[in-house]
Amino acid sequence: MSITSQIFWLVILSMIVASIAWTVTQEEIFREWREICDEKSKNCDTTLKQKFYYVFTCEYCFSHWVTFLILILTGFQLLIDDWRGYILAFFAIPWMANQWMSIYRRLRVGIKHEDALATEVKERIEN
């Protein structure tokens, strides 16, 4: 696969990983399940169980598991066409996915800030 194709696949796969990891660890649709996992990650009797449940509350941690699944499904290798290519992809994809999630988080904070300012201005005008 050419380097251009690899970069294309890296970007696309990282967006997929970011989308899945963000949705599971941040969005409302999984809130109840995430709260259960958060509680269990603090109160389980063994460290292994605590870490298992913690993975579902941390987008960075979860992105590695999603990447592992994506690599199994796609067979994507980065730069080298053997097991080393899988290892490189395993670290490159979640790194890029977390860059996407950081950008998304900043955009959401900016939008919420602008909405709050707009609401404040609207209230001042109405009063």
C-alpha positions in Angstrom: 0.0 0.0 0.0 1.4 3.4 -0.9 2.2 5.9 1.9 -0.6 8.2 0.6 -3.1 5.3 1.0 -1.7 4.5 4.4 -2.1 8.1 5.6 -5.7 8.2 4.1 -6.6 4.9 6.0 -4.9 6.2 9.2 -7.0 9.4 9.1 -10.2 7.5 8.4 -9.7 4.8 10.9 -8.7 7.3 13.6 -11.9 9.2 13.0 -13.9 6.0 13.4 -12.1 5.1 16.6 -12.6 8.7 17.9 -16.3 8.5 17.1 -16.8 5.2 18.9 -14.6 6.1 21.9 -16.2 9.5 22.3 -19.8 8.2 22.0 -19.3 5.4 24.6 -17.3 7.5 27.1 -18.9 10.9 26.8 -22.4 11.0 25.2 -25.8 10.8 26.9 -26.9 7.6 25.3 -24.4 5.6 27.3 -24.6 7.7 30.5 -26.3 5.2 32.8 -24.0 2.4 31.7 -21.0 4.7 32.1 -22.1 5.7 35.7 -22.4 2.0 36.6 -18.9 1.4 35.2 -17.5 4.5 37.1 -19.0 3.2 40.3 -17.6 -0.3 39.9 -14.2 1.0 38.9 -14.0 2.6 42.3 -15.6 -0.1 44.4 -14.6 -3.5 42.9 -12.6 -5.9 45.2 -9.8 -6.5 42.7 -7.6 -4.1 40.7 -8.2 -6.1 37.5 -12.0 -5.6 37.8 -11.5 -1.9 38.7 -9.3 -1.4 35.6 -11.8 -3.3 33.4 -14.7 -1.0 34.3 -12.5 2.1 34.2 -11.7 1.5 30.5 -15.4 2.4 29.7 -15.1 5.8 31.4 -11.9 7.0 29.8 -11.9 7.9 26.1 -8.1 7.5 25.8 -8.1 4.0 27.3 -11.2 2.9 25.4 -9.7 4.2 22.1 -6.9 1.6 22.4 -9.4 -1.2 22.7 -11.5 0.1 19.8 -8.2 0.4 17.8 -7.4 -3.3 18.6 -10.8 -4.3 17.3 -10.5 -2.1 14.2 -7.1 -3.6 13.4 -8.5 -7.1 13.6 -11.4 -6.2 11.3 -9.4 -4.3 8.8 -5.9 -5.8 8.9 -4.4 -2.3 8.6 -0.7 -2.1 8.9 1.3 1.1 9.0 4.6 1.5 7.1 5.7 -2.2 7.5 3.9 -5.2 6.0 4.3 -7.6 9.0 3.6 -7.7 12.7 5.5 -4.5 13.3 3.1 -2.6 11.0 0.2 -3.6 13.4 2.2 -2.3 16.4 2.8 1.0 14.7 -0.8 1.3 13.7 -1.9 0.3 17.2 -0.2 3.4 18.6 -0.7 5.8 15.7 -4.5 5.3 15.4 -5.4 6.1 19.0 -2.9 9.0 19.1 -4.6 10.6 16.1 -8.1 9.7 17.4 -7.4 11.5 20.6 -6.3 14.6 18.6 -9.7 14.5 16.9 -11.5 14.2 20.3 -9.5 17.1 21.6 -10.5 19.3 18.7 -14.1 18.2 19.1 -14.0 18.9 22.9 -12.7 22.4 22.2 -15.4 23.1 19.6 -18.1 21.9 22.0 -16.8 24.1 24.8 -16.6 27.1 22.5 -20.2 26.5 21.3 -21.4 26.2 24.9 -19.6 29.4 25.8 -21.2 31.2 22.9 -24.6 29.9 23.7 -24.2 31.0 27.4 -23.2 34.5 26.2 -26.1 34.7 23.8 -28.5 33.7 26.5 -27.0 36.3 28.9 -27.3 39.1 26.2 -30.8 38.0 25.4 -31.9 38.2 29.0 -30.3 41.7 29.4 -32.1 42.9 26.3 -35.5 41.5 27.5 -35.1 43.2 31.0 
